[in-house]
Amino acid sequence: MKGEPLAPGAAAIILQRRVDRDDNGFTCHENNYLRIKILTEEGRKFADVEIPFFKRSEDVVNIKARTIRPGGSVADFNGKIYEKWLVKGKGVKYLAKTFTLPDVQVGAIVEYFYTIDLRYIYNSHWILSEGLFIKSAQFSLKPYKSSYVPVTLRWVSQGLPPGVAPKVGPNHIVRMEAGNIPAFELEDFMPPPNELKARVDFVYDIDPYEPDPVKFWKKSGKRWNDGLEKFVGKHKAMEEAVRQIVSPGDSSEIKLRKLYDRVQQMRNTSYEVWKTAQEENATKRSRPKMSRMSGSMATAAAPNLPGFSSAWLAPLDSKRTAAGCQTAGNFSSVPRRCKAPS
């Protein structure tokens, strides 16, 4: 094989890509396999492999790789695997496991396998598009199950090839196959690439699948409001604090304006620039002690006092809407922390 008619001039192509995620095992993990054909001298750069991961929530383990020479002989990878920083900041550690396959030449095939161990179960994604043309790709997801709260697995997709869609088998495993996926080309000033690639986004939800958007948001709003009401309650400390701010003769609007003005005096650290420990200590010494209650919670709590009526509002997240979502049925599960491998 010296070229791919559907990817003329390509330096290399992915012959096979496979992603198998298991959220229901003793450890949550995702197995990845790639098989790449080197077509030109430029394609030899794919001997250098980078596997990105977030240090605090996952790890890359069980890396195996080899080079299949044009004549059919095999050169196994037995070299050293390095860790390389991609992004480092306060609370963010984005790294990559890196290694180089041996004896990669034009006409060779490189293949490698690795496992991503996940410390937590959150929503997962299948990203179909890569920087290389993909001849064949297979994906699977085994949803998490438990005996706690029944939840629903839903998904939304974008840019999938015609006739390609996730399907649920009799064993509740979600599978999908696709082929002849064009290479994704980066452009200057484009939006985040992953948001434009062909993809499937999976979401665990504690509510049964609801296809009607109006009913979906009504149920979600009630659940969120009930949780907020339970958290806030009618605590005596809150009532006493509000009495010091408002007067009995104030109208509801005047009361809310006074409460809002008081809340604005509180320090909200959510939108502050990160500081070093030394700068933070200096700031603490220079400012008066203030209430630790956030402004949003103070605002939410006050209307629970007599004379107020309120409704809780949340920002719209388009990926949580019911319209266009698919369901894989109900599973007795809740997102949970995975046991770290020993």
Residue, then its C-alpha position, 0 to 999 in steps of 0.5 A: m500500500k503506497g497511498e490512499p485514494l481518499a487521502p491523496g498526498a497524505a504522509a500517513i493514515i490510520l488503518q485502525r483506531r479502537v476505543d473501548r471504555d468500561d465504566n463498570g469495572f473494578t477500575c474505570h478505564e479506557n483502552n486505546y489502540l492505533r495502527i498507522k501506515i507510514l506513506t512518505e518520509e514526512g510520515r516518519k514523524f509519527a514514530d514520536v508519540e504523545i498521549p495527553f492526560f490530566k495528572r489529578s484525574e487520570d493516568v496512562v498505563n500499560i503502554k505497548a508499541r511496535t513497528i512492523r517493517p515493510g518486509g514483515s519483521v517486527a521491532d518491539f518498543n522496549g525504550k523509556i517512556y517520558e512525562k512531558w508538561l503541556v500545561k501547568g498552573k494552579g490546580v491544572k496539571y496537563l501532561a503527556k506520556t511520550f516515547t519514540l518507536p524504533d526503526v520507522q521507515v516509509g512503508a512501515i506500520v506503527e501500532y501502539f496500545y495504552t490504557i487510561d485509568l480514570r479516578y472518577i466517572y464523568n461524562s465521556h466522549w468519542i472524538l472521531s476526527e484526528g489529524l490523519f485520515i482514518k480507514s476504520a474506527q470502532f468505539s464501545l462504552k460499557p456503562y456503569k451500574s450499581s444499586y444506588v440511584p437509577v440514572t439514564l445514559r444519554w448522548v448527543s453527536q455532531g458531524l458523524p458520517p451518514g448512516v453512522a450512530p451509536k447503538v445499544g446491544p443486548n448487553h447494554i454496551v454502546r457500540m459504533e463503527a465508522g470508516n473513511i473519516p477525513a483528516f481534521e485540518l487546523e486553521d488559524f483563529m479557529p474555535p477550539p478544535n475538539e468542538l468542531k470535530a466529529r464526536v459523540d458526547f455521553v452524559y449520565d443523568i439521574d432523571p429518566y430520559e425525557p424527549d420533551p424539552v418543556k417537561f425536561w427543563k420543568k423536572s430539572g428546575k424542580r430538582w435543582n430548586d428542591g436541592l437549593e431549598k434544602f441546602v439554604g433552609k430558614h436558618k435563624a442566623m440568616e434571618e437575623a442577618v437579614r433583619q439588620i439589613v432591611s426594615p419591616g416597612d420596606s417593600s419587597e423590591i427595596k428589601l431585595r435591593k438592600l440585600y443585593d447591595r450588601v452581597q456586593q460588598m462580600r469578596n467573591t474569589s471565583y473571579e479573582v486572578w490566582k495569587t501565590a501563597q505569599e500574596e494571598n497571606a499578605t491580602k488576608r492580613s490587610r483585609p477585614k474578616m468577612s462572611r464566608m457565605s458566597g454572594s449567590m447563596a446569600t441572595a438565594a437564602a434571603p427570599n426564603l424569609p417571610g414576605f418573599s417569593s422566589a424561583w431559582l434560575a440556572p444558565l442554559d447548557s445546550k448539551r443538557t437539552a433533551a432535544g436531539c439526545q438519545t438514550a441507552g436505557n435506564f441503568s442503576s448507577v450514579p457517577r462515582r469515584c473509581k478505586a485506584p489500581s494497586 
